[in-house]
Amino acid sequence: MKNCGKRFHSEVGKFRFLNELVKVVSPKYLGTRAPEKVKSKILEVMYSWTVGLPDETKIADAYQMLKKQGRVPAPPVFTLGLN
């Protein structure tokens, strides 16, 4: 992700893409069927994107929403390798 350009960052920051990630983590949609490892990785990359891509506010908004819903372990135990 860190080697991708602004155009790709913009695509990742769109609601349509972020909504699909949220669905995998949320028990209301696929969260009860998705493996914990997959959900953990999604949360990890979303966290790293909020830090590494501060201009993409929708990513931070989606991450904060998951955090408020209790889907994010606190404090974050993720590595910061902007994958």
Secondary structure, DSSP 8 states (H G I E B T S, - for coil): -TTS-HHHHHHHTSHHHHHHHHHHH-TTTTTTTS-HHHHHHHHHHHHHHHHH-TT-HHHHHHHHHHHHTT-S-SS--------
